[in-house]
């Protein structure tokens, strides 16, 4: 946990974790100890189709209830959807009898049980923006999924899918997490900081639902916006020292979309109507990234 310059509390957590209850290589007890030892405040155990309840460990790590639903096998034309349910009050009891349930039904059922629904690794799943947008109500999606990278897999980064959706007016808040399975390098790498008044399941889930979080592998940052008299929107980034701040937009070409140097701590971008959206990424001197949720141009 850290407290920012305004006195607000921020808690560190991972929302996608597997254990020996499904296809992970470590026991739930080992996984909980590992993340606590690495400074995490909260964690969700999200084994496939196996609900894990919420509780506080004796050493102060909050376990959010969680599980992962995966549907449509490997049929990328139909749409492969892996959906995390986080913070439900009880097991949603979604069944696969008779075949996979519809993705929309999964999202709606998670919400009906008080949880948030997160689309996992859309790039790894080869989801198109049309497939992503066919299901409504996602509370977040993974812009980075650690285990989907080398050496085990590919396509850990989903920024292009998220940008395609944003260009069409669909903004899904961006998280980063590990999707830990094998515990040989992907663990404790990508996470979110959540701004909440207290470390409880209700407070953390409400903050995620409200978008009070950011995704990172290390850099911390904040964004602010102001509208100019001509309608342009100035987006300002304040951050811990990084070597690059990149502004992704919907424009095919425009200048000034990156600020690079040594120990960069602030940057600005002028967003115009043709940009449609802007999404900020930061990279520090060690190659660690941070990612913001897209901001739409308000017409």
Backbone bond lengths (Angstrom), bond angles and torsions (degrees), N, CA, C in turn:
res aa  C-N    CA-C-N  psi(-1)  N-CA   C-N-CA  omega(-1)  CA-C   N-CA-C  phi
1 X - - - 1.461 - - 1.532 108.85 -
2 X 1.338 115.41 141.26 1.452 118.71 170.32 1.520 108.64 -133.53
3 X 1.305 116.25 159.50 1.457 122.99 178.39 1.519 107.79 -114.36
4 X 1.338 116.83 126.34 1.459 120.12 -176.00 1.528 111.22 -82.22
5 X 1.338 115.12 -178.01 1.459 120.53 -175.48 1.518 112.98 -65.72
6 X 1.331 116.86 -16.19 1.465 120.92 177.57 1.527 112.44 -97.85
7 X 1.312 116.39 8.08 1.450 120.53 178.27 1.519 114.50 80.83
8 X 1.323 117.85 12.29 1.465 120.87 -179.04 1.536 110.41 -89.69
9 X 1.324 115.57 143.43 1.453 121.85 -178.83 1.532 110.49 -88.91
10 X 1.329 114.95 140.17 1.458 122.10 177.16 1.529 108.62 -127.33
11 X 1.340 115.80 133.95 1.448 121.79 -176.73 1.532 109.78 -118.17
12 X 1.335 115.69 141.42 1.458 123.01 -174.79 1.531 110.46 -98.42
13 X 1.353 116.38 133.25 1.450 117.60 -178.03 1.516 114.81 -154.74
14 X 1.324 114.89 160.35 1.461 123.55 174.45 1.527 108.58 -121.03
15 X 1.328 116.93 129.80 1.464 121.94 -173.48 1.529 113.94 -107.47
16 X 1.329 117.95 8.51 1.476 119.26 -177.29 1.521 107.91 -144.89
17 X 1.324 116.53 104.06 1.460 122.22 -172.23 1.523 109.72 -146.22
18 X 1.330 117.11 135.26 1.466 121.15 179.34 1.521 110.98 -117.77
19 X 1.323 114.06 148.81 1.464 121.60 -178.84 1.530 109.01 -130.02
20 X 1.325 115.64 -173.82 1.459 120.37 177.45 1.523 112.95 -68.06
21 X 1.334 118.05 -4.26 1.469 119.92 173.44 1.525 111.08 -69.60
22 X 1.347 117.22 -21.91 1.465 119.59 171.94 1.519 108.28 -131.66
23 X 1.330 118.98 -101.17 1.460 120.08 -172.80 1.524 113.40 -121.93
24 X 1.336 117.40 24.54 1.453 120.97 173.90 1.517 111.47 -92.56
25 X 1.334 116.85 161.45 1.465 121.37 -174.20 1.528 113.99 -96.21
26 X 1.332 117.86 -2.55 1.467 119.63 179.17 1.522 110.17 -124.11
27 X 1.313 114.87 153.04 1.463 120.83 -179.62 1.524 110.15 -71.40
28 X 1.328 117.88 158.33 1.473 119.66 175.89 1.520 112.62 -54.16
29 X 1.324 117.64 -40.21 1.458 121.03 -178.68 1.528 111.35 -64.25
30 X 1.330 116.87 -42.34 1.463 120.65 178.66 1.528 111.33 -66.43
31 X 1.324 116.53 -39.23 1.456 120.90 -178.49 1.526 110.74 -66.18
32 X 1.303 116.23 -44.38 1.469 120.29 178.93 1.522 110.32 -60.06
33 X 1.339 117.14 -45.18 1.466 120.75 179.55 1.524 111.40 -63.51
34 X 1.344 116.71 -40.42 1.463 121.37 -179.14 1.521 111.42 -59.73
35 X 1.321 117.12 -49.53 1.459 119.70 -176.76 1.525 111.33 -70.74
36 X 1.319 117.53 -34.59 1.458 119.09 176.73 1.518 110.48 -64.11
37 X 1.326 117.20 -42.30 1.463 121.46 -179.96 1.522 111.86 -64.33
38 X 1.322 117.30 -23.51 1.466 121.63 179.79 1.524 113.11 -96.99
39 X 1.324 116.74 18.65 1.457 120.74 169.40 1.509 116.47 84.67
40 X 1.332 117.60 16.51 1.461 119.97 178.89 1.529 110.12 -81.42
41 X 1.326 114.55 144.87 1.466 121.42 177.49 1.518 111.85 -94.95
42 X 1.341 117.14 -30.53 1.466 120.28 179.29 1.524 110.06 -145.52
43 X 1.320 114.47 160.20 1.453 122.29 -174.21 1.520 108.17 -154.84
44 X 1.329 116.14 147.26 1.462 120.90 171.72 1.521 108.36 -121.97
45 X 1.320 116.43 127.92 1.459 121.99 172.93 1.523 107.25 -90.21
46 X 1.332 116.61 116.38 1.467 121.63 -169.00 1.529 110.46 -122.30
47 X 1.308 116.27 57.97 1.458 119.43 177.06 1.525 110.47 -68.32
48 X 1.331 115.21 151.21 1.458 121.25 -174.13 1.534 110.95 -63.04
49 X 1.331 115.20 118.20 1.459 123.30 172.49 1.535 112.54 62.47
50 X 1.341 117.41 18.50 1.464 120.80 -179.35 1.523 109.61 -127.78
51 X 1.296 115.16 110.22 1.461 122.44 -175.03 1.527 110.79 -71.42
52 X 1.339 116.37 133.82 1.459 122.74 173.00 1.530 107.54 -117.56
53 X 1.332 118.99 125.76 1.467 121.49 -176.23 1.522 112.67 -76.13
54 X 1.320 114.67 168.86 1.463 121.88 178.80 1.523 110.36 -88.68
55 X 1.356 115.40 140.55 1.457 119.88 170.82 1.528 108.70 -167.27
56 X 1.332 116.63 165.07 1.449 122.93 177.14 1.520 108.62 -102.28
57 X 1.324 117.04 127.85 1.460 120.16 178.89 1.524 110.11 -74.02
58 X 1.326 115.62 165.41 1.454 120.07 -178.51 1.521 112.58 -63.00
59 X 1.337 117.46 -28.72 1.466 120.01 -179.97 1.524 112.59 -95.72
60 X 1.338 118.02 13.95 1.455 121.24 168.81 1.503 117.20 91.57
61 X 1.332 119.26 14.99 1.464 121.51 174.47 1.528 108.72 -89.83
62 X 1.324 116.78 126.03 1.462 121.30 178.34 1.522 109.69 -83.35
63 X 1.315 116.82 122.50 1.454 122.15 172.28 1.520 108.37 -96.70
64 X 1.338 116.29 113.50 1.459 121.03 173.62 1.521 108.76 -81.34
65 X 1.323 116.86 143.41 1.459 118.34 175.58 1.528 108.98 -62.90
66 X 1.339 115.76 147.59 1.454 117.36 -177.60 1.510 113.32 -169.52
67 X 1.322 114.65 162.29 1.461 124.73 170.27 1.520 108.31 -169.79
68 X 1.337 116.14 168.98 1.462 121.30 178.96 1.522 109.29 -124.52
69 X 1.343 114.65 129.49 1.458 121.17 172.85 1.524 108.46 -101.84
70 X 1.321 117.68 129.34 1.463 120.70 175.66 1.529 108.78 -123.68
71 X 1.333 115.45 127.22 1.459 120.11 -174.97 1.525 110.98 -130.29
72 X 1.322 114.45 157.61 1.463 125.47 176.56 1.517 113.86 73.58
73 X 1.322 117.52 17.56 1.459 121.09 172.36 1.508 112.93 53.55
74 X 1.336 116.74 -120.90 1.459 122.16 179.69 1.523 111.71 -116.37
75 X 1.323 117.59 20.42 1.458 121.98 -176.94 1.530 109.49 -83.53
76 X 1.346 115.83 87.52 1.455 119.06 -175.35 1.527 112.44 -68.04
77 X 1.321 118.32 -22.49 1.462 119.85 178.10 1.530 110.80 -72.55
78 X 1.320 116.09 -31.97 1.463 120.03 176.98 1.516 111.09 -79.97
79 X 1.321 115.98 -28.50 1.457 121.35 -178.45 1.509 111.03 108.53
80 X 1.340 115.88 106.68 1.461 121.43 177.42 1.526 107.82 -88.40
81 X 1.309 116.80 117.12 1.455 120.59 -177.45 1.525 110.42 -120.60
82 X 1.339 115.16 123.62 1.454 122.15 169.95 1.532 106.06 -112.46
83 X 1.320 116.00 119.28 1.457 121.15 -172.16 1.526 109.26 -123.21
84 X 1.327 115.72 123.25 1.462 121.56 176.53 1.517 109.66 -87.60
85 X 1.321 115.51 135.75 1.453 121.45 168.93 1.519 108.16 -108.73
86 X 1.325 117.57 122.26 1.459 122.85 -175.32 1.528 109.55 -126.69
87 X 1.325 116.36 132.26 1.462 120.65 170.99 1.508 115.38 82.46
88 X 1.336 119.00 18.80 1.465 120.21 177.40 1.534 110.15 -68.67
89 X 1.316 115.73 149.90 1.459 120.64 -179.98 1.525 111.92 -76.42
90 X 1.324 116.45 -22.83 1.449 121.89 177.58 1.526 107.56 -156.29
91 X 1.329 115.80 170.84 1.464 120.78 179.82 1.528 109.57 -63.28
92 X 1.339 118.09 122.86 1.465 119.88 178.73 1.527 113.61 -64.25
93 X 1.322 117.16 -16.91 1.469 121.75 176.08 1.527 112.08 57.44
94 X 1.322 116.58 43.06 1.456 121.25 175.68 1.526 108.35 -78.45
95 X 1.324 116.56 130.70 1.463 121.52 -173.24 1.521 111.61 -109.41
96 X 1.340 115.22 151.20 1.458 121.56 174.46 1.528 111.42 -102.42
97 X 1.299 117.16 6.26 1.466 119.53 179.08 1.521 109.87 -61.71
98 X 1.319 115.69 129.75 1.458 120.02 -178.25 1.516 113.58 83.46
99 X 1.349 117.33 4.85 1.454 120.52 -179.95 1.512 112.02 117.87
100 X 1.329 115.58 170.73 1.462 120.15 -178.32 1.523 110.57 -66.50
101 X 1.331 117.03 139.53 1.463 119.25 173.40 1.532 110.81 -70.64
102 X 1.305 116.72 164.92 1.462 121.19 177.24 1.524 109.79 -72.94
103 X 1.333 115.75 145.65 1.453 119.70 179.02 1.514 113.03 -58.01
104 X 1.336 116.79 -40.04 1.465 119.55 179.89 1.523 111.31 -63.56
105 X 1.330 116.86 -37.61 1.463 120.17 178.06 1.527 111.10 -64.87
106 X 1.327 116.94 -37.03 1.460 120.26 177.88 1.525 110.72 -63.26
107 X 1.324 116.45 -49.35 1.467 120.59 179.60 1.527 110.80 -59.05
108 X 1.327 116.49 -46.06 1.468 120.19 -178.20 1.525 111.27 -64.56
109 X 1.320 117.42 -37.69 1.469 120.42 -179.20 1.526 110.92 -70.63
110 X 1.323 117.33 -39.40 1.470 120.09 175.19 1.526 110.05 -57.64
111 X 1.320 116.46 -46.34 1.471 120.08 179.07 1.521 111.46 -63.70
112 X 1.306 117.27 -39.38 1.463 120.71 -179.12 1.523 111.98 -63.50
113 X 1.339 116.69 -22.26 1.460 121.24 179.12 1.530 112.16 -102.48
114 X 1.338 116.14 17.98 1.455 121.25 172.33 1.508 116.05 84.02
115 X 1.344 117.77 10.42 1.452 120.26 -176.54 1.517 113.93 -102.06
116 X 1.324 114.85 177.60 1.467 121.63 172.58 1.525 108.08 -109.69
117 X 1.335 115.34 145.67 1.465 122.58 -176.95 1.524 109.12 -109.46
118 X 1.323 116.57 126.18 1.463 122.20 -175.12 1.522 109.11 -123.56
119 X 1.326 116.02 127.36 1.463 120.88 175.47 1.520 109.04 -80.53
120 X 1.323 116.28 119.98 1.457 120.66 -178.87 1.530 111.36 -86.39
121 X 1.316 114.73 143.46 1.472 126.36 170.17 1.537 115.20 28.53
122 X 1.337 119.45 64.32 1.467 119.53 -179.47 1.531 113.87 -60.64
123 X 1.334 118.48 -32.17 1.465 118.79 178.56 1.523 110.91 -70.78
124 X 1.324 117.69 -43.54 1.467 121.23 177.27 1.528 110.60 -59.38
125 X 1.349 116.42 -37.80 1.469 121.45 179.13 1.518 112.68 -78.14
126 X 1.328 117.55 -3.35 1.462 123.19 -177.92 1.529 111.95 61.45
127 X 1.332 117.00 31.00 1.464 120.87 178.28 1.526 109.61 -72.65
128 X 1.319 116.19 134.56 1.457 120.86 172.33 1.526 108.58 -84.41
129 X 1.337 115.75 165.65 1.465 117.75 178.86 1.525 110.56 -64.86
130 X 1.339 118.10 -33.63 1.462 120.00 177.71 1.519 110.82 -64.80
131 X 1.330 117.62 -39.58 1.456 120.05 177.32 1.528 111.08 -66.02
132 X 1.325 116.42 -43.32 1.469 119.70 177.75 1.521 110.48 -59.96
133 X 1.329 116.99 -44.88 1.464 121.09 -175.86 1.523 112.57 -75.92
134 X 1.327 117.97 -8.41 1.469 119.66 178.39 1.529 111.99 -74.24
135 X 1.332 116.70 -15.63 1.461 121.83 177.64 1.519 107.85 -112.79
136 X 1.305 116.64 128.57 1.462 121.58 -174.39 1.529 110.62 -105.34
137 X 1.326 114.77 147.00 1.453 119.60 171.22 1.508 116.02 101.18
138 X 1.341 118.62 8.74 1.458 118.39 175.08 1.531 109.76 -60.29
139 X 1.310 116.19 136.24 1.465 120.67 176.74 1.516 111.55 -86.37
140 X 1.333 117.26 -19.88 1.465 121.87 179.00 1.520 108.47 -169.39
141 X 1.326 115.25 167.62 1.463 121.62 170.89 1.514 108.56 -142.27
142 X 1.311 116.16 157.32 1.455 120.75 -179.65 1.525 110.18 -81.45
143 X 1.318 116.03 119.12 1.461 118.85 171.57 1.520 110.20 -85.14
144 X 1.338 116.45 -23.64 1.461 120.09 176.07 1.522 108.79 -143.80
145 X 1.337 115.01 135.46 1.460 123.51 -176.47 1.526 107.08 -131.28
146 X 1.332 117.00 107.86 1.464 120.84 -166.67 1.521 113.78 -58.53
147 X 1.343 117.68 -44.72 1.463 119.48 -173.76 1.528 112.17 -70.32
148 X 1.328 117.44 -16.08 1.463 119.98 178.79 1.520 112.71 -76.12
149 X 1.330 117.12 -7.20 1.458 119.78 177.69 1.522 112.00 -89.00
150 X 1.321 115.39 -173.08 1.462 121.64 177.90 1.530 110.00 -66.35
151 X 1.355 118.73 148.86 1.465 127.15 8.96 1.521 113.97 -93.96
152 X 1.333 117.97 -2.88 1.452 119.71 -170.25 1.522 114.02 -88.61
153 X 1.329 117.67 -25.91 1.454 118.41 -172.14 1.512 109.93 -156.53
154 X 1.318 116.61 -156.76 1.459 121.46 -178.49 1.529 109.21 -149.82
155 X 1.334 116.21 172.32 1.466 123.31 178.55 1.535 112.28 59.70
156 X 1.327 118.72 55.06 1.465 119.60 175.93 1.524 113.35 -75.33
157 X 1.356 116.36 -16.98 1.470 122.13 -170.47 1.520 110.20 -107.30
158 X 1.335 115.77 126.55 1.471 121.26 -176.19 1.516 113.20 -111.61
159 X 1.327 117.51 20.97 1.461 120.12 -177.02 1.511 114.39 -59.16
160 X 1.337 117.72 -37.01 1.466 119.18 -177.37 1.532 111.29 -67.99
161 X 1.323 117.48 -39.94 1.470 119.99 177.11 1.526 109.86 -63.67
162 X 1.330 116.53 -44.54 1.463 121.22 -179.74 1.516 110.31 -62.64
163 X 1.339 117.44 -40.17 1.469 120.81 178.55 1.526 111.56 -66.39
164 X 1.322 117.52 -40.83 1.462 120.00 177.96 1.532 110.85 -60.42
165 X 1.327 116.20 -40.65 1.468 119.58 177.16 1.525 110.82 -65.93
166 X 1.330 117.22 -44.49 1.469 120.66 -179.05 1.519 111.29 -62.16
167 X 1.340 117.20 -37.50 1.464 120.42 178.73 1.523 111.67 -62.18
168 X 1.332 116.40 -22.61 1.465 122.17 178.26 1.520 111.90 -99.21
169 X 1.319 116.27 11.19 1.462 120.77 175.14 1.511 115.03 88.78
170 X 1.333 117.61 7.25 1.468 121.76 -178.71 1.518 109.20 -106.29
171 X 1.317 116.48 107.22 1.463 121.34 179.28 1.520 109.08 -104.41
172 X 1.330 116.07 124.00 1.460 122.01 174.54 1.520 106.84 -116.80
173 X 1.330 118.44 123.05 1.468 120.38 -179.64 1.519 112.08 -54.52
174 X 1.335 116.29 145.09 1.453 122.50 -171.98 1.526 111.48 -104.25
175 X 1.341 115.85 126.23 1.449 120.95 170.52 1.518 109.13 -116.16
176 X 1.318 116.72 165.81 1.457 123.24 170.24 1.521 107.42 -128.03
177 X 1.311 116.45 144.39 1.459 119.83 177.10 1.521 109.77 -158.61
178 X 1.333 115.03 179.58 1.456 119.94 -171.87 1.518 114.20 -93.42
179 X 1.336 117.99 -31.88 1.467 120.70 -171.31 1.528 108.76 51.42
180 X 1.316 115.87 42.58 1.454 122.10 -169.98 1.522 111.68 -59.83
181 X 1.331 116.26 130.13 1.462 123.08 176.00 1.534 111.41 -128.21
182 X 1.321 115.40 -50.73 1.462 120.16 -164.44 1.524 113.14 -101.61
183 X 1.328 117.70 -19.46 1.459 122.65 174.01 1.526 112.46 59.26
184 X 1.321 114.90 45.82 1.456 119.20 175.63 1.528 111.22 -134.18
185 X 1.334 115.65 38.01 1.459 120.62 174.28 1.505 114.98 138.49
186 X 1.330 118.32 -24.61 1.470 120.06 -178.16 1.518 112.67 -86.12
187 X 1.317 118.41 -13.04 1.458 120.88 -176.86 1.535 111.27 -74.28
188 X 1.323 116.00 147.42 1.474 122.52 173.94 1.527 111.95 57.55
189 X 1.321 116.67 37.56 1.476 121.57 -176.72 1.522 112.06 -110.55
190 X 1.338 117.87 -48.26 1.468 122.07 -174.20 1.521 108.49 -123.33
191 X 1.338 117.55 137.06 1.457 119.74 -170.72 1.526 110.20 -158.60
192 X 1.296 115.91 -179.39 1.454 121.46 174.72 1.526 109.87 -124.96
193 X 1.333 114.73 150.33 1.454 122.46 167.18 1.526 107.09 -105.25
194 X 1.322 116.65 127.28 1.463 122.55 -177.05 1.514 109.37 -114.53
195 X 1.333 116.24 130.08 1.465 120.55 177.90 1.518 108.91 -91.02
196 X 1.326 116.06 114.89 1.460 122.39 -179.24 1.520 108.63 -147.84
197 X 1.330 116.03 155.54 1.459 120.17 -178.61 1.520 112.33 -74.65
198 X 1.331 116.69 -25.98 1.454 119.87 -177.85 1.520 110.02 -151.82
199 X 1.328 115.06 160.39 1.457 121.13 -178.95 1.532 108.97 -93.23
200 X 1.330 114.92 80.20 1.459 122.00 174.24 1.519 108.05 -133.07
201 X 1.342 116.90 159.40 1.460 118.36 -179.00 1.518 111.44 -62.39
202 X 1.332 117.89 -40.16 1.463 119.85 179.35 1.524 111.39 -63.11
203 X 1.347 117.26 -43.46 1.463 120.64 -177.10 1.522 111.45 -68.05
204 X 1.336 117.83 -41.70 1.462 120.59 -178.98 1.524 110.88 -69.28
205 X 1.324 117.49 -44.32 1.468 120.28 -179.95 1.525 110.72 -64.49
206 X 1.326 117.08 -40.74 1.467 119.58 178.78 1.522 110.64 -63.74
207 X 1.338 117.58 -39.23 1.459 121.19 179.39 1.524 111.45 -66.42
208 X 1.341 116.79 -40.24 1.463 119.68 176.43 1.521 110.01 -63.22
209 X 1.311 116.32 -45.09 1.463 120.71 179.43 1.532 111.17 -60.17
210 X 1.334 116.77 -33.95 1.462 121.54 -178.62 1.524 112.44 -86.07
211 X 1.347 117.70 -5.78 1.457 120.40 178.58 1.513 114.95 81.81
212 X 1.328 118.30 19.11 1.461 121.01 -179.12 1.542 109.81 -89.35
213 X 1.308 115.86 69.33 1.458 121.38 -179.88 1.515 109.29 -160.49
214 X 1.328 116.10 165.36 1.464 119.65 169.63 1.523 108.54 -143.64
215 X 1.332 114.80 156.14 1.459 123.11 -175.10 1.523 109.47 -101.26
216 X 1.337 116.18 138.39 1.456 118.76 -175.62 1.513 112.04 -161.23
217 X 1.334 114.20 165.41 1.456 123.23 166.79 1.534 109.98 -117.24
218 X 1.310 116.52 6.46 1.467 121.10 -179.00 1.518 113.84 165.51
219 X 1.364 118.83 -57.92 1.470 118.96 -177.56 1.522 112.75 -60.17
220 X 1.322 115.33 141.90 1.465 122.04 172.66 1.525 108.30 -108.24
221 X 1.331 116.25 147.33 1.455 119.20 -177.82 1.522 110.96 -157.74
222 X 1.318 114.89 164.95 1.466 121.79 170.65 1.515 108.21 -139.45
223 X 1.334 116.19 153.40 1.463 122.77 179.77 1.517 109.77 -119.28
224 X 1.317 115.65 147.12 1.462 121.32 170.95 1.523 108.14 -140.81
225 X 1.322 116.99 154.58 1.465 121.25 -179.78 1.530 110.08 -132.59
226 X 1.324 115.57 153.03 1.465 121.25 171.83 1.524 107.63 -148.24
227 X 1.325 116.47 146.00 1.459 121.05 -179.87 1.523 109.88 -96.48
228 X 1.324 115.56 130.90 1.454 121.82 176.27 1.528 109.99 -80.57
229 X 1.324 116.50 166.41 1.469 120.79 -178.81 1.525 112.40 -61.18
230 X 1.329 117.41 -30.05 1.470 120.45 -178.83 1.530 112.99 -85.19
231 X 1.327 117.21 3.22 1.458 121.06 178.48 1.510 114.64 98.19
232 X 1.344 117.59 -16.75 1.459 119.33 176.76 1.524 110.06 -62.37
233 X 1.337 115.90 152.29 1.464 121.23 178.88 1.520 108.61 -113.60
234 X 1.323 116.38 123.23 1.449 121.15 176.36 1.530 109.01 -89.53
235 X 1.318 115.71 124.58 1.466 121.97 178.17 1.524 107.42 -108.01
236 X 1.325 116.26 122.18 1.458 120.87 -178.49 1.524 110.25 -114.42
237 X 1.319 115.65 136.50 1.458 123.19 178.24 1.519 108.67 -113.66
238 X 1.316 117.16 129.80 1.460 123.35 167.49 1.521 107.09 -116.44
239 X 1.322 117.27 135.51 1.467 118.70 -171.07 1.520 111.45 -153.22
240 X 1.321 114.55 165.03 1.454 119.60 166.28 1.527 108.12 -66.50
241 X 1.319 119.48 160.85 1.469 120.49 -173.61 1.532 113.21 -56.98
242 X 1.337 115.16 128.15 1.462 122.58 177.38 1.521 108.62 -134.78
243 X 1.337 115.21 171.02 1.464 117.93 176.66 1.522 112.71 -101.22
244 X 1.353 117.24 -15.80 1.464 119.53 -179.93 1.518 110.10 -148.73
245 X 1.334 114.87 138.29 1.462 122.72 167.56 1.521 106.03 -122.75
246 X 1.324 116.34 122.07 1.464 121.37 -174.54 1.522 108.90 -117.20
247 X 1.356 115.74 134.78 1.451 122.19 179.09 1.530 108.46 -110.62
248 X 1.321 116.79 105.18 1.455 121.75 176.09 1.517 109.12 -85.70
249 X 1.331 116.65 133.95 1.457 120.70 179.76 1.522 110.00 -136.33
250 X 1.346 115.45 179.03 1.449 121.20 177.40 1.509 113.70 -86.71
251 X 1.307 117.97 -1.86 1.460 120.75 178.60 1.519 110.54 -77.60
252 X 1.330 115.56 139.36 1.457 119.85 176.79 1.523 109.86 -67.03
253 X 1.310 116.36 -39.22 1.455 120.10 178.32 1.520 110.11 -145.60
254 X 1.325 115.02 131.78 1.464 121.12 166.08 1.508 106.86 -162.45
255 X 1.315 116.05 152.09 1.453 120.06 -179.60 1.516 111.68 -83.46
256 X 1.309 115.66 173.02 1.452 121.88 172.88 1.507 115.20 68.72
257 X 1.329 117.24 30.59 1.467 118.97 -177.21 1.525 112.91 -95.19
258 X 1.313 118.01 9.74 1.459 119.68 175.06 1.520 109.73 -151.73
259 X 1.313 114.31 150.52 1.462 122.27 172.70 1.520 105.84 -126.43
260 X 1.325 116.61 119.47 1.457 121.21 -176.08 1.527 109.69 -126.17
261 X 1.307 115.81 147.55 1.451 120.76 178.95 1.514 110.30 166.03
262 X 1.313 116.25 -165.10 1.453 121.58 177.21 1.522 109.49 -98.34
263 X 1.303 115.69 130.38 1.467 122.23 175.26 1.533 112.26 54.26
264 X 1.345 115.57 48.44 1.462 120.83 175.19 1.528 108.56 -69.71
265 X 1.322 117.48 129.55 1.470 121.31 -179.42 1.525 112.97 -121.87
266 X 1.329 117.79 -4.54 1.459 119.58 174.04 1.524 110.07 -156.92
267 X 1.317 115.51 155.37 1.462 121.58 179.59 1.519 108.14 -159.73
268 X 1.343 115.63 154.39 1.464 120.91 178.44 1.518 109.91 -131.71
269 X 1.329 114.96 152.15 1.457 121.19 175.85 1.525 108.19 -139.82
270 X 1.339 115.33 136.70 1.463 121.18 177.46 1.534 108.46 -93.87
271 X 1.322 116.84 111.22 1.463 121.44 -179.62 1.524 109.75 -93.58
272 X 1.340 114.81 125.80 1.451 121.63 178.93 1.526 109.68 -108.34
273 X 1.312 115.85 169.78 1.464 120.26 -175.07 1.517 111.82 -57.55
274 X 1.357 117.30 -38.70 1.454 119.01 -176.88 1.528 112.74 -69.54
275 X 1.328 117.34 -15.21 1.462 120.13 177.86 1.529 111.96 -71.28
276 X 1.328 116.31 -29.26 1.471 123.41 -179.99 1.526 112.91 67.97
277 X 1.329 117.80 -43.28 1.460 121.12 179.56 1.521 108.05 -155.06
278 X 1.315 116.36 166.87 1.452 121.88 168.37 1.522 107.74 -138.99
279 X 1.326 115.22 139.85 1.468 121.58 176.97 1.524 107.59 -132.92
280 X 1.331 116.00 131.08 1.460 121.89 -172.89 1.523 110.48 -102.25
281 X 1.336 115.59 135.50 1.460 122.40 169.72 1.521 108.91 -126.16
282 X 1.317 115.72 146.92 1.452 121.96 178.36 1.526 109.13 -126.06
283 X 1.327 116.67 147.08 1.462 122.41 178.47 1.524 107.85 -134.82
284 X 1.338 116.96 125.62 1.456 118.90 -179.12 1.529 110.92 -92.37
285 X 1.321 116.66 -177.50 1.465 121.18 -174.35 1.523 112.90 -66.67
286 X 1.335 116.76 -18.04 1.462 120.82 178.13 1.529 112.63 -95.71
287 X 1.324 116.73 5.87 1.453 120.93 -179.80 1.511 114.11 81.34
288 X 1.332 117.07 10.94 1.455 120.80 178.04 1.537 109.39 -83.37
289 X 1.340 115.74 138.63 1.457 122.00 -173.88 1.531 111.96 -105.36
290 X 1.325 113.94 162.57 1.462 122.44 165.62 1.517 106.65 -140.95
291 X 1.339 116.16 152.28 1.463 121.05 -171.54 1.524 110.51 -137.50
292 X 1.331 115.48 136.02 1.462 120.88 176.55 1.528 109.71 -103.94
293 X 1.305 115.35 158.15 1.462 122.42 172.57 1.531 109.28 -73.05
294 X 1.331 119.69 141.10 1.467 119.97 179.05 1.535 112.22 -58.58
295 X 1.323 113.82 147.56 1.467 121.96 173.93 1.523 107.08 -111.88
296 X 1.323 117.72 124.02 1.464 121.08 178.01 1.514 110.68 -79.93
297 X 1.332 115.34 147.18 1.457 120.20 170.98 1.513 108.07 -71.91
298 X 1.318 117.38 120.17 1.459 123.17 -179.06 1.508 109.54 -84.60
299 X 1.320 115.60 106.85 1.473 120.04 -176.01 1.521 111.41 -77.97
